[in-house]
Amino acid sequence: MNYFSSDFKLGILGGGQLGKMLLYETRRLDIYTVVMDPSAEAPCKIACNEFIQGDLMDFDSVYQFGKKVDVLTIEIENVNVEALEKLEKEGLKVYPSPKTLKRIQNKGVQKLFYTDHNIPTAPFRRFAYAAEIETAVSNNSLSFPFVWKSARFGYDGQGVKVVRTWSDLTGLPAQECIAEEMIPFKNELAVIVARDIHGNVKTYPVVEMEFHPEANQVEYVICPARIDEKVAKKAQLVALRVSQAFEHVGLLAVEMFQTQDDEILVNEVAPRPHNSGHYSIEASYTNQFEQHLRAILGLPLGKTDSMVAGVMVNLVGEEGYEGPVTYKNIEEIMALEGVNPHIYGKKLTRPFRKMGHVTIVDKDMNAARTMAARVKRTIKVISEA
């Protein structure tokens, strides 16, 4: 099939920043795109060929959208899987497949999948609703501390809470969830695996993630991870095992813990381009967004090696500010060598909302990490309205 400068239409469910960055590549390759998102102000709106406002969880909206395109992909997991299943049965190519999405959408199901496939992961318990957790603690079948996670719809630090005492149980949503044993880890790592429609697979280098202690959001992504080569190899092999088990098509971001004993435990996965791969836009031979297109369209997978060291800094809304966004001191960071800001196109800021990122590239990792800290101190995402 001719995808370039043709009548071919690629459908994308979700119009956020991931979709916007995917559209950089579709524009470059002249691939016609149709995007659906519930927000009339979605970042993708300005860059796609067609934009449709619609509910991603509504069966009819997703189904009718799928009838307009030749291949359908996602930039967010929270979509109506039943509609995708029907579209797939009718012959539409959907990547990742509804089967893969179904296993990943629910964290409880996802964790059971790891257990069933002998993939190392932290011990956990599933609960139909939060009140069951109190009973489990009272009966000594669950002990503090543990990590509470909502089974559905968690993202960017939402739907996750460290529970250390009885008081931390107050206010937990009355919904399906898991309680996961806290792992004393050295590092949080991630590996992005690209798998095409023919089963060809490539992995990106292992990255290291540094998290904000309060928001539970990634602050820095460092590539390559500052870990022993044997540990890096082990992490890539675990990621490949996960990829093989899911039989996904496209990208699969595998987030992992490196324990004190240098074991690798899978935390969770995302079947799409991911925050941990943003560094690749400037630092890699083939960035993650182009690679996703190559994988789902059956084109040759690109080289995943890095050309230089890359450190990504997430730009999130400062605490205490809500309203029309201002990027304070952005001119100062743009004057620095190797500093590349990306603004996502969200007009309103609020505390910890992802508004953009900055990638710092350098031949020397230590220099890149030092510059990243300077960028983090300098630029502030605020509202002056």
N, C-alpha and C positions, 0 to 999 in steps of 0.2 A: 504494500500500500504506500502511496505517496503522501507523506504527512506535511510536506513543506510547500507553501504557496499553492495550496490545493483546497478542495471542498471538505477535506477531513476536519472533524470537529472534536476537540478534546474537552470533556466536561470536568469541572472541578467543583466538588461539594465543599463549601467553606470559602470565605473571602477575606480571611485575616492576613496577617503579615507573612505567614508561610506561603499562602497562595500568591501574594504580591511578589515575593521573591522568586517563586516558580515562574511567574509571568515575565520576569526579566529574561528568562531563557526561551520561553515560547515566542516572545517578541523578536529575540535575536535570531531564532530559527524560522520565524514566520509560520508558526503553527496556530491555527485558529482556535480560540478558546471561548467557552461559555461557562460562566461562574454563577453559582447560587449561594446566597447568604441571607440570613434574616434581617441584617441591618442595611438600611438605605445608604449608610455612610461607610460601608465596608472598604478597607484599604484596596481591595482588588478592583473596585468599580472603575477606577480611572485607567486601568491597563488592559482589561480583557476586551475581547471583541463584542461579547454580549454579556449583559448582567441581568440576572433575574433575582428579585427579592422573594425569599420563600423560607419556610420553616424546615430545617434540615431533619427534624424528627417526625415530620408529617409524612405518612405513607404516600398520599396522592401527590404531594408537591415533589417528593424525591422521584417517584415513579415517572411522572410526566416530564420532569427535567431530564431523566435518563433517556427518554424516547427521542430527545433532540440531538443526541451526540453519538459518536462512533466508539469512543473509549471513555470510561468514567473512572476518575480517581478522587482522592480526598485530601484535604489538608487538616482535617480534624476528625477524630474517631466518633464523635457523638452525632451519628446520622442514623436514619431509619434503615436497619439491616433487612427487614422483611421486604421492603421495596427493592433493595439491591438484589435480594435472592430471586425475586420475580423477574427482574430485568436480566439477570444472568441466565435464568432458565429460558428466557426468550431469545438468548443469543448475544446479548450485549457483553462486551469485555469490561469487567469491573476489577480494578486493581487498587488496593489489595482486595482479595475475594471476600464476599460476605462471611464465609466460613472462618477466615482469619480474623475478621473484625469482631465476630461474635465471641470468639475466645479471648479477645483482648479488652473489649469494652467493659466487662465486669472483672474487677480485680480479684474477686474470689475465684471465679472460673479460671482466670489467667494463672493464679497461683496453683490451683489444682492441676492445671495443664503441665506446669513445671514438675510437680511431684510425680505425675503419671509418666512423664518422659525422662525421669531421672536427671533432671536439670537442677543443679544446686541452687537453693534459695533459702531465705530465712524461715524458720519455723513460724507457723501462723495458725489462727483459728478463725473460722467463719461464723458470723452471727446474723440472724435475720433482722434484728433491730438492736439498738444500743443498750436497751434495758437488760438484755441477756448478758451483757458484759459485767454488769454489777453482780448478777447472780454468780457468774463464773469466778469473779474475784472473791466473793463471799465464801464460795465453796473451795477456795484455794486451787482451783483448776486453771487459774490464770493469775499471774503475778505481775506486780509493778516492777520496773517500768516496761511499757510496751508502746508500739506505734499504732494509733488508730487510723484507719484509712476507710473513707467512703468507698463502697464497691463500685459506684457509678458517678460519672460526671466530675471527678476531681481533676484539677489542672492548675499549673503555676502556683503550687503551694496550697491551693484550696483543697479541702477534703482530706487533709492530713494533720494529725496532732499527736505530739508526744504526751503520753499519759504517765505521770510519775506518782500521783497521789489520788485519793478519792475525789478531791476537789476538782481535778482535771477532767473528771467524768461529767461534771455539770455542764449542761448545754449542748452535749453531743446530739446531733440530729437523730431522730427516731427512724433510722433507715438501715438497709442492709450494709454490712461493713465487715472488715477484717481487723483482727488484732495481731500484730506482727512482733515477734521478739526483737528487741533492740540489739543491733549488732555493733560491738566495739570495733569499728573499722579504721583502717589507716587512711584509705582514700575512697572517694566515690568516682567511679570510672564509667566510660561509655564507649561503645564501639558501634559504628554504623555499618550495616551489611547491605550491600546492593545485590539483589537477585533478579534476573531477568525472566522473561516468559519462557525461555528455553532451559532454565535451570542453572545458567552460568552465575557464578557468585564471586564477588570481590568485597574485601573489607577495607575500611579506612583505618588509619592509625588510631591507637587507643588515646582517648583524651581524659584529662583529669578535670573534675568539676569542684569548684569551691562555692559553698552555699551561704546565703544570708542566714544568720542564726535565728532571726525572728520570723521572717517571711517564708522560710523554707523554699526559697527560690535560688536558682543558680545565679551567682554574681560574676564568676569568671569561668571560662572554659579554656583549658590550656592544652595545646597540641604541639609536640607530642607530650603525653603524660610523663611526669618526672618519676618514673618507676623503673625497677630492674627489668631488663629485656626478657627474662624468663617469665616474669609476672605478666608483661605485656602480651607475650605469646600465648600464655594460658587464657588471658581475657579474650583474645581474638578467637581461640579455639572454642571457648564456651559460647561466644556470640554466634559462631558458625553452627554449633549444635542447636541453638535456639532457632536460628534461621531454617535449618533443615527440618526441625520438628513442625514449625508453623507452615512451611512450604509457601511462604509469602511471595508476592511479586511486587517489586518496587524497593523502597528502602525500609529497613527495620533498625531503629535505634534501640540498642540494648544497654540499659543502665545497670550497673553492677557495683557491689561493694568488694573492696580488697580488705580481707580480714587481717588481724594482727599476725596470723600464721600464714599470710600470703595465699589464702584460699580465695576463690572467686565465687561470689553468690549473686545470682540474678535478682535485681530489684523489680524492675518492670520494663515494658517495651512500648514503643510507639511505631506503628506501621506506616511511616510517612517521613518527609523531611523533618528535622528536629533541631531544637535550640543548640544541642551539642555539636551540630555540624555547620553552624553559621560561619565559623572561622574559614571554612573551605572556599568561600567566595573569593577571598584574596589569597589564601595560603596554599590551595591545592591545584594540581593540574586539572582536575575535573571537579567542579563544585557539586555539592549534594543535590542541588535542584536540577541541574543538567543531567546528573546521573539518574535521578528518579525518572525523568522523561525517557532516557535511553532504556532503562529497565522495562518500563511498562509498554513501550512501543516496539520492543524487540530489536533495538539498535545496539551496536557493539558497546559494551561497558567501557567507560573511560578509565584512565589511570588515576588511582586513588592516592598516590604518594603526595606528600607535602613538598612544596618548593622552598618554603621558609617556615620558621617557627611562627605560630599564630596564637594570640591570646584574645578571646572575646570577652567584652564587658557588657553585661546587660544594662540597658537604660530603663529604669523603672521610676514611676512617680514617687516623689519624695513624700514622706509622712507630713501631714498637716496641710497639704495642698490638694484642692479639687476644683476643676474648672478648665477653661481654655488653656491649652498647654503653651509653655515657654521653655525653650532649651537654653538655660542660662550658661554663659561662658562657652558656647559651642565654637565660637570663633577662635578661642584660645587653643582648643584641642585640635582644630583643623590646621593650625599653624605648626603642629608637631609632625615630624617625619614618621612615616609608616602608620599613621593613624587614619582609619577609614570609618566614618560614621554612617549608620543606616537609620533613617527615620521611617517609622511604619505607617504614618498617615492617620493616626488617631488624633482627633481634634481636642478631646477632653482627657485630662489626666486625673488620676486619683491615686491614693497611696498604694505602692507596689504594683501598679498596672504596668505591663510591659509596653513601652513606648518606642523602643528602638534598641540598637546595639552598636557597639564600636569594636572593630577588629584592629588589633595592633600586630603588624608583621615585622620581623627582624631576623637576620641570620642567627642571632644569639638569643636563646630562650630567656636567659636571665635579664637581658636588656628589654625584651618584649614584656616580661612580667612586671618589671619596674615601671615601664611606661604605662602599663595598664592601670597600676595603682595610682599613678599621677592623673590619668584620665578620669578615674573613678572619683578622685578628690575634687576635680575641677568642674566637670559638667554636672548640672543639677536640673532635673526635670520638675518644674514648678508651674504654678499658675499665678499670674500677677493681676488677674481680673478681680 
